[in-house]
Amino acid sequence: MVFRRRLMKWYRANARVLPWRGITDPYRTWVSEIMLQQTRVAAVIDYYNEFLRRFPTLVSLALAEEEDVLAAWSGLGYYNRARLLHKSAQFIVEELQGYLPPSAAELLTLPGIGEYTAAAIASIAFGESVAVVDGNVERVILRLSGRASETTAAARAQLRAQAQALMPKSTAKHWPQNQANARRGTKAKKSSVPMENAAGDHNQAMMELGATICLVRAPLCRECPVRDLCLTRGEHVTPARAPQRSLPLACLLDLRKRGPATEVLLELRPADAAVMPAMYELPSLPIESVGTLEPALRLRHSITNTNYYVQVYSLRRHTSATRSNYTLAAAKRLHKALSSDSRELKWTRTASLASLPLTGLARKILQRLQIMDAARLLSPQESD
Ligand code: SF4
């Protein structure tokens, strides 16, 4: 109880203001939790706002085309999350009368929702007393209890039990049904939306403590509200950084004029590709095909533990932002490299790029070269 009281006092005074906090719409909580999987808070905020502008309700998401959902997700990465969110919305509308299930056990049955996300939605949106154990919470509990990180099933079960033991009992006070519906604009089961929510607030406070105070490398123990209750107080073993890989990548920027419109050549990734299936990207080139040609753009693009050093080769001079100084022979070589395997290539008007499901890298290149409006959203993978 002492732990909870101190934690909540600190949280109320220090919680970051985020667009998915203080809301009463389970659909919005769900969208935020899916976006936050493996993605930094700062990177999610703009995408969250834009996504909900495009799909303000669960029904509007269910009725959308997958390509439009992916376009709204473009640049956020881990695109399977968007596909599964969309599929789940359709399932909820078709099979569950449009009601998002209110318990972690039921939420777990939906595509794309694992144990962590189910607990987060059930506690934050519906007040269920079920502990969320993400990387932040895990770190806080291990340091509080002075235990070393272990990956065994028994160790993980013990962690979950400890997190659950810290949880307040479910004391959610619910909005009257009509008020809840009016506030949410989407369907809610009777008395399902909490007005006061100790369980949801506790989970968010634990995650906030890990994200802002009990940091991975240099925890701010002096500012920690539960310092007196912590067995390590910063005397922890710093986890080793995952090794980084560096890979070179070359791709082609090919532009052409068609009347007043400018078109760019894009490649559609196969629908069964292991990563980013059915997304559009700039056609890749074998590194050996570019020889000593000078690229129009060099950039670094980081995805998890890999740094891609990308070189963009521009074949034609169509806008002031691109250049092609290549000889005819070099241009032919690039064209040949492009047609050497079976690819699905498509000329696309640059004016319609924003509505396409582009990979984060393609979006970044097109924005850098001012072929696409950069004002819309920046990729969370921007790290160079
Ligand atoms: S005292 Fe330090 S190590 Fe312990 S929980 Fe607080 S921030 Fe983490």
Residues whose N, C-alpha, C, O or C-beta is under 5 A from the ligand:
A	BS01	SF4	V140 R143 L144 I213 C214 P219 L220 C221 C224 V226 R227 C230 R233 G234
